[in-house]
Amino acid sequence: EQRFEDTFGLGARGVSLPQQRFAQAALSEMLGGIGFFHGRSLLRSERREEPVPGAESMLFTAVPSRSCFPRGFLWDEGFHLLLLGRWDPTLARDILAHWLDLLNADGWIPREQILGDEARAR
């Protein structure tokens, strides 16, 4: 609780205790949604109708729901990192580095990372 207050200063700004508890729960949910995913994405090919497996990749990322959406979403990650960057800058940099490692030769990062059969099943 002290680290939370030191980081976000909600009590000092007059935020009510129930609202502070809600904010703590939201941060806890965000941290609990961080996962490590590994596998191959399926990619479209100009030469084939069927998707082809991409290179093996790994991703450390926060997800909206590990049970329902076990994959990373680049757009969402930007918002996740706004919060995580204040709470734990080292953790945020590690997650960002994983996304940057997915940069392809054209300078593009696919917006959704569905790595492996388990993620594809959901």
Backbone as CSV, one residue per row, in Angstrom:
resi,resn,N_x,N_y,N_z,CA_x,CA_y,CA_z,C_x,C_y,C_z
1,GLU,0.823,-1.192,0.000,0.000,0.000,0.000,0.869,1.258,0.000
2,GLN,1.963,1.211,0.754,2.833,2.389,0.794,3.498,2.611,-0.562
3,ARG,3.975,1.538,-1.183,4.594,1.676,-2.507,3.580,2.218,-3.506
4,PHE,2.341,1.736,-3.429,1.288,2.218,-4.326,1.072,3.717,-4.124
5,GLU,0.983,4.132,-2.868,0.788,5.561,-2.583,1.998,6.372,-3.027
6,ASP,3.200,5.866,-2.755,4.412,6.576,-3.170,4.483,6.719,-4.689
7,THR,3.999,5.726,-5.405,4.066,5.732,-6.873,2.991,6.608,-7.485
8,PHE,1.759,6.475,-7.020,0.639,7.139,-7.681,0.068,8.326,-6.905
9,GLY,0.313,8.400,-5.608,-0.102,9.556,-4.810,-1.590,9.820,-4.779
10,LEU,-2.402,8.783,-4.827,-3.850,9.003,-4.856,-4.370,9.573,-3.548
11,GLY,-3.883,9.052,-2.425,-4.324,9.565,-1.126,-3.965,11.029,-0.961
12,ALA,-2.768,11.397,-1.372,-2.318,12.787,-1.259,-3.156,13.724,-2.125
13,ARG,-3.775,13.188,-3.164,-4.610,14.009,-4.048,-6.075,13.974,-3.647
14,GLY,-6.359,13.340,-2.487,-7.728,13.353,-1.968,-8.645,12.285,-2.541
15,VAL,-8.101,11.286,-3.189,-8.933,10.207,-3.727,-9.448,9.372,-2.549
16,SER,-10.723,9.034,-2.585,-11.334,8.291,-1.475,-10.701,6.904,-1.341
17,LEU,-10.803,6.349,-0.133,-10.233,5.024,0.138,-10.842,3.944,-0.767
18,PRO,-12.173,3.913,-0.981,-12.721,2.903,-1.905,-12.161,3.049,-3.331
19,GLN,-11.963,4.268,-3.767,-11.391,4.475,-5.098,-9.921,4.051,-5.138
20,GLN,-9.206,4.272,-4.050,-7.816,3.813,-3.973,-7.757,2.289,-4.037
21,ARG,-8.649,1.620,-3.309,-8.698,0.147,-3.323,-9.015,-0.357,-4.736
22,PHE,-9.921,0.334,-5.407,-10.259,-0.035,-6.787,-9.024,0.092,-7.689
23,ALA,-8.288,1.172,-7.535,-7.081,1.385,-8.335,-6.026,0.318,-8.027
24,GLN,-5.898,-0.055,-6.758,-4.960,-1.125,-6.388,-5.374,-2.446,-7.027
25,ALA,-6.672,-2.726,-7.033,-7.168,-3.962,-7.649,-6.904,-3.946,-9.158
26,ALA,-7.089,-2.790,-9.793,-6.832,-2.688,-11.234,-5.359,-2.956,-11.543
27,LEU,-4.464,-2.399,-10.743,-3.036,-2.655,-10.942,-2.731,-4.132,-10.716
28,SER,-3.318,-4.711,-9.697,-3.104,-6.125,-9.410,-3.558,-6.994,-10.576
29,GLU,-4.704,-6.681,-11.146,-5.207,-7.424,-12.311,-4.259,-7.277,-13.500
30,MET,-3.729,-6.083,-13.692,-2.785,-5.847,-14.786,-1.540,-6.699,-14.595
31,LEU,-0.997,-6.691,-13.394,0.201,-7.488,-13.115,-0.088,-8.980,-13.252
32,GLY,-1.276,-9.406,-12.829,-1.657,-10.818,-12.945,-1.899,-11.256,-14.370
33,GLY,-2.105,-10.294,-15.268,-2.338,-10.607,-16.674,-1.071,-10.688,-17.499
34,ILE,0.072,-10.563,-16.865,1.330,-10.663,-17.598,1.652,-12.140,-17.798
35,GLY,2.028,-12.485,-19.006,2.353,-13.872,-19.314,3.490,-13.963,-20.307
36,PHE,4.003,-15.171,-20.447,5.075,-15.463,-21.397,4.522,-16.456,-22.401
37,PHE,4.619,-16.108,-23.663,4.068,-16.942,-24.731,5.178,-17.316,-25.703
38,HIS,5.067,-18.519,-26.238,6.105,-19.032,-27.126,5.450,-19.881,-28.199
39,GLY,5.932,-19.767,-29.412,5.413,-20.601,-30.492,5.570,-19.909,-31.831
40,ARG,4.779,-20.355,-32.777,4.819,-19.812,-34.138,3.477,-19.176,-34.478
41,SER,3.525,-18.017,-35.072,2.321,-17.399,-35.620,2.040,-18.030,-36.972
42,LEU,0.799,-17.962,-37.399,0.458,-18.367,-38.756,0.385,-17.104,-39.599
43,LEU,1.063,-17.120,-40.742,1.188,-15.935,-41.580,0.592,-16.175,-42.953
44,ARG,0.032,-15.140,-43.535,-0.435,-15.207,-44.919,0.768,-15.246,-45.847
45,SER,0.582,-15.972,-46.937,1.643,-16.058,-47.932,1.073,-15.680,-49.291
46,GLU,1.845,-14.944,-50.065,1.422,-14.608,-51.425,1.484,-15.828,-52.337
47,ARG,2.230,-16.851,-51.929,2.452,-18.017,-52.765,1.522,-19.186,-52.444
48,ARG,0.852,-19.123,-51.284,0.016,-20.244,-50.860,-1.308,-19.732,-50.314
49,GLU,-2.324,-20.550,-50.454,-3.624,-20.173,-49.894,-3.679,-20.405,-48.399
50,GLU,-3.059,-21.486,-47.948,-3.041,-21.824,-46.529,-2.015,-20.968,-45.794
51,PRO,-2.324,-20.571,-44.571,-1.309,-19.836,-43.791,-0.074,-20.705,-43.555
52,VAL,1.064,-20.051,-43.462,2.323,-20.758,-43.219,2.836,-20.378,-41.834
53,PRO,3.483,-21.341,-41.157,4.021,-21.005,-39.834,5.190,-20.033,-39.937
54,GLY,5.191,-19.042,-39.062,6.303,-18.095,-38.993,7.429,-18.670,-38.154
55,ALA,8.418,-17.852,-37.933,9.553,-18.264,-37.106,9.096,-18.437,-35.660
56,GLU,9.804,-19.284,-34.925,9.506,-19.415,-33.502,9.776,-18.078,-32.831
57,SER,8.845,-17.678,-32.010,8.944,-16.394,-31.319,8.559,-16.562,-29.867
58,MET,8.923,-15.578,-29.084,8.480,-15.540,-27.696,8.070,-14.111,-27.368
59,LEU,7.139,-14.020,-26.448,6.624,-12.703,-26.090,6.257,-12.688,-24.610
60,PHE,6.794,-11.724,-23.919,6.456,-11.417,-22.520,5.558,-10.204,-22.601
61,THR,4.310,-10.323,-22.174,3.347,-9.272,-22.418,2.207,-9.313,-21.410
62,ALA,1.541,-8.193,-21.253,0.307,-8.138,-20.466,-0.852,-8.377,-21.430
63,VAL,-1.796,-9.197,-21.019,-2.929,-9.524,-21.887,-4.229,-9.165,-21.182
64,PRO,-5.297,-8.947,-21.953,-6.571,-8.588,-21.327,-7.142,-9.708,-20.454
65,SER,-6.909,-10.960,-20.841,-7.392,-12.110,-20.080,-6.583,-13.319,-20.504
66,ARG,-5.808,-13.872,-19.594,-4.958,-15.012,-19.953,-5.787,-16.235,-20.307
67,SER,-6.973,-16.385,-19.727,-7.792,-17.557,-20.043,-8.594,-17.384,-21.330
68,CYS,-9.038,-16.177,-21.639,-9.855,-15.946,-22.841,-9.064,-15.403,-24.024
69,PHE,-8.042,-14.631,-23.773,-7.234,-14.019,-24.837,-5.748,-14.244,-24.543
70,PRO,-5.269,-15.483,-24.671,-3.862,-15.758,-24.340,-2.917,-15.346,-25.464
71,ARG,-2.941,-14.064,-25.791,-2.085,-13.544,-26.858,-1.883,-12.051,-26.637
72,GLY,-0.813,-11.553,-27.208,-0.502,-10.146,-27.055,-1.147,-9.286,-28.124
73,PHE,-1.564,-8.105,-27.733,-2.143,-7.118,-28.642,-1.286,-5.853,-28.545
74,LEU,-0.656,-5.474,-29.643,0.281,-4.355,-29.634,-0.384,-3.051,-29.185
75,TRP,-1.555,-2.751,-29.693,-2.254,-1.510,-29.328,-2.505,-1.478,-27.821
76,ASP,-3.038,-2.588,-27.281,-3.307,-2.653,-25.848,-2.035,-2.470,-25.033
77,GLU,-0.943,-3.048,-25.532,0.303,-3.006,-24.772,0.763,-1.574,-24.528
78,GLY,0.530,-0.697,-25.478,0.896,0.704,-25.263,0.214,1.281,-24.033
79,PHE,-1.056,0.963,-23.868,-1.791,1.442,-22.697,-1.333,0.730,-21.428
80,HIS,-1.079,-0.576,-21.542,-0.578,-1.308,-20.371,0.721,-0.687,-19.869
81,LEU,1.595,-0.342,-20.810,2.911,0.171,-20.420,2.853,1.558,-19.798
82,LEU,1.800,2.331,-20.073,1.641,3.616,-19.387,1.535,3.400,-17.879
83,LEU,0.784,2.385,-17.477,0.629,2.075,-16.056,1.851,1.333,-15.518
84,LEU,2.272,0.282,-16.222,3.395,-0.521,-15.742,4.693,0.275,-15.688
85,GLY,4.850,1.231,-16.585,6.057,2.054,-16.595,6.211,2.893,-15.340
86,ARG,5.101,3.273,-14.747,5.173,4.018,-13.475,5.413,3.077,-12.309
87,TRP,4.784,1.899,-12.350,4.895,0.960,-11.241,6.261,0.287,-11.209
88,ASP,6.724,-0.162,-12.377,7.984,-0.894,-12.450,8.628,-0.644,-13.811
89,PRO,9.421,0.418,-13.931,10.016,0.762,-15.232,10.840,-0.367,-15.840
90,THR,11.522,-1.153,-15.029,12.323,-2.252,-15.563,11.428,-3.307,-16.199
91,LEU,10.335,-3.640,-15.557,9.373,-4.591,-16.099,8.806,-4.066,-17.418
92,ALA,8.442,-2.799,-17.461,7.887,-2.197,-18.678,8.899,-2.242,-19.817
93,ARG,10.161,-1.955,-19.525,11.192,-2.012,-20.581,11.385,-3.430,-21.095
94,ASP,11.306,-4.413,-20.206,11.457,-5.804,-20.621,10.323,-6.199,-21.563
95,ILE,9.107,-5.824,-21.226,7.960,-6.125,-22.087,8.110,-5.421,-23.431
96,LEU,8.481,-4.157,-23.414,8.679,-3.412,-24.656,9.767,-4.053,-25.515
97,ALA,10.840,-4.503,-24.894,11.927,-5.152,-25.640,11.434,-6.417,-26.335
98,HIS,10.556,-7.165,-25.677,10.003,-8.370,-26.312,9.201,-8.010,-27.552
99,TRP,8.411,-6.948,-27.471,7.651,-6.518,-28.654,8.599,-6.066,-29.758
100,LEU,9.623,-5.309,-29.409,10.564,-4.840,-30.437,11.328,-5.991,-31.079
101,ASP,11.533,-7.074,-30.348,12.182,-8.258,-30.921,11.336,-8.904,-32.012
102,LEU,10.057,-8.585,-32.061,9.166,-9.146,-33.083,9.164,-8.336,-34.375
103,LEU,9.909,-7.248,-34.395,10.002,-6.397,-35.586,10.523,-7.216,-36.758
104,ASN,9.818,-7.200,-37.897,10.283,-7.974,-39.047,11.199,-7.139,-39.941
105,ALA,11.668,-7.737,-41.022,12.640,-7.082,-41.906,12.076,-5.814,-42.547
106,ASP,10.755,-5.713,-42.644,10.122,-4.524,-43.223,9.865,-3.442,-42.178
107,GLY,10.255,-3.696,-40.926,10.041,-2.723,-39.860,8.639,-2.767,-39.279
108,TRP,7.968,-3.877,-39.448,6.573,-4.025,-39.036,6.475,-5.004,-37.877
109,ILE,5.643,-4.682,-36.889,5.323,-5.594,-35.798,3.846,-5.956,-35.960
110,PRO,3.534,-7.233,-36.176,2.119,-7.600,-36.283,1.354,-7.167,-35.032
111,ARG,0.149,-6.664,-35.208,-0.624,-6.076,-34.123,-1.127,-7.074,-33.107
112,GLU,-1.203,-8.349,-33.498,-1.673,-9.391,-32.588,-0.718,-10.563,-32.695
113,GLN,-0.311,-11.085,-31.551,0.624,-12.208,-31.521,-0.080,-13.431,-30.956
114,ILE,-0.376,-14.377,-31.829,-1.004,-15.637,-31.429,0.070,-16.697,-31.599
115,LEU,0.783,-16.967,-30.527,1.949,-17.839,-30.590,1.624,-19.221,-30.052
116,GLY,1.598,-20.198,-30.932,1.426,-21.586,-30.514,-0.011,-22.065,-30.545
117,ASP,-0.152,-23.378,-30.449,-1.454,-24.028,-30.556,-2.409,-23.634,-29.430
118,GLU,-1.895,-23.506,-28.210,-2.765,-23.167,-27.087,-3.418,-21.794,-27.294
119,ALA,-2.635,-20.825,-27.718,-3.184,-19.490,-27.977,-4.162,-19.526,-29.144
120,ARG,-3.857,-20.300,-30.186,-4.724,-20.391,-31.341,-6.056,-21.050,-30.988
121,ALA,-6.052,-21.932,-30.006,-7.268,-22.625,-29.599,-8.288,-21.681,-28.954
122,ARG,-7.867,-20.542,-28.470,-8.768,-19.589,-27.818,-9.098,-18.465,-28.766
